[in-house]
Structure formats: C-alpha cells, structure tokens
Amino acid sequence: MTAQPAFARTVVARTAFARTAGACVVAAGLLAAVAVPLAPAHAETCLEQIVALQKRVDAVQGKPAAPRPEPQSVGAQLDQQPTPGSIAAASGSLPPPVGPAAALNAAQNFQAAGNEAACLKAVNEARDMLEGR
C-alpha cells in the first residue's frame, strides 16, 4: 500500500469539512423553515388600521353626498381659464370632515408623510371617538 501524498490528504479533509458544513447549512435552513410559522403575527401597520377603521366610519356616518352639478358658466364656454377665486369657491362645496373622519384624515396625512407614530396616535383617537371613549 502506498502512502497518500500530502495534497490528497488535504483534499479529503476539505471534502469532509464541506460535507459537514453543508449538512449544517441544510439543518439550519430546515429549522428556520419550521420556526417561521411559529413566530407571532406582526402588528398591523398604520395603513392597515386606517383601511379597517375607514370601513367602520363609513358604515356609521355614511359617505358624504356628492355636490349637485352646477350649470356650465359662460366663462367656461368661452375657453377662459378659471381664476383662483372661482376655484376656491368651487372647492368649498363639501364640508370639512369632523370627528372620527377628521382623525382618520389626519392619520392618512401622517402616514403619507412617513410619520408612523403620529399616524398610529391619530388612528387611536379616531377609534376612541368611534367607540365613544
């Protein structure tokens, strides 16, 4: 029997190490796959809470009625651009939101600005108003 050269022993040792390391990686992957479903569910984001609460607010308060259509003005027929004053007068046809709807509106603004803490606070205020607290 001939002795193995030094490089052959190194290759055999590296191959055994690779098999052991590969088995560890596979075992860790299987453990992670089993542990993921056992993790607790994450808390709802502010946006998810806004959507859920908006449905409740709409059910209680109902959607605001659409403004009734106005006849077309002479200025619109003459291809004239609206003035800032006429735009302001036309946009004031819907009343501003109040109560839980106003708090949800603020929450949406905070969420759009990326302020999660203020968004959650506004959602909690809307929920408290809706539940009469």
Order of alpha helices (4+ residues) and beta strands (2+ residues): alpha-alpha-alpha-alpha-alpha-alpha
